[in-house]
Amino acid sequence: MLKCEDCNIILDEGTHFCPKCGKDLTSTDGTSRMPKLEVGAYLTSANLHRIRKEWDEAVADATEALRIDQNNADIASLLGVIYQERGMLDDAVIWFQMALEMNPNSAYDRARLKQVKDLIAQGGKASGSQDRLRTFENRTRIWAIGMAAVFIIVLILALIITGRHKTDNYGSQSSIDPNAQTAAQDIDQTNPPIRTPAKAMTTKSARSSSGSLSGSSAGSTRTPAEVKINHDVSAADSIGSAKVDDVIADPRQSIVIVTYTIPAASANKGSIMITSAAIARAAFAANAEVKTVTARCVISPGGQSSTQIAFMGDITRRALEALGANSTSDQIEASFTGIWWNPQIK
């Protein structure tokens, strides 16, 4: 940008005459005679960035000023100072020498040049190697901090997931009733028979007159309603030679699970279905709130050490009431849902 000294108006580069006063703005060689205002602004900005140690910005502003005024010794001198303070002594020598070529009488630039050369001779910071090393160290430090943060985050997530997995496993295992867990193990059709603890068996003779159970049930907590259903079903003549082992109530859906044992010699699908229906009928009669009975038939082909589940199925009160008094085993089986048979039962 140019400025007319007479009119004090700012003009564009390349303007040869002031449009206001008509003053000739060019010299005989065709170059502008007006002061270039931008040079001073760039030098001021470059020096400010130097003070703030913003080296790249300082060099950029000084270089732009030198592009406008290529013969300005002050610009070359400022670039020498910038590179010296930055630690790039070889570059500083070049710029101080250039400043002296433009202004050989500059004692300041001469003294600066000698100072820089002495530093180089004494093994000072040359060629900006230390500056580049500092930049590399900073980047390495940032990279290391970032990797450490990522590692810590991954470790925390792994600990959270592991802790949650252990909690879920503990909760699922602790909430399983021992008898129900035994049933789940027995209902593996790929490896029949699956053994259950011998103490799961109980007999009518093991019950006390008050209705409490011995064997596995005696050590379990049962509600008065479960004990009453157990007592009433066990006392029913319709269940024949079957022995009720345990009764568990699920109040969420008004379900009662009755586990009973029949002699292995008479264990066939027909006798099991008739006995399951009789047990369900006795359980419904014992408690009016029961809506569904799950019959769980257990047999011991070779004694208690080989106990296995023979049958499991569900029947509702309405489905049982719909059956006639003389229903066949096939009709009874059709009324049950969720049926599972041990493959050995024929």
Summary of the structure (lengths in Angstrom):
residues: 346
radius of gyration: 50.3
end to end distance: 108.3
largest distance: 135.9
contacts: 1004
relative contact order: 0.06
helix: 53%
strand: 13%
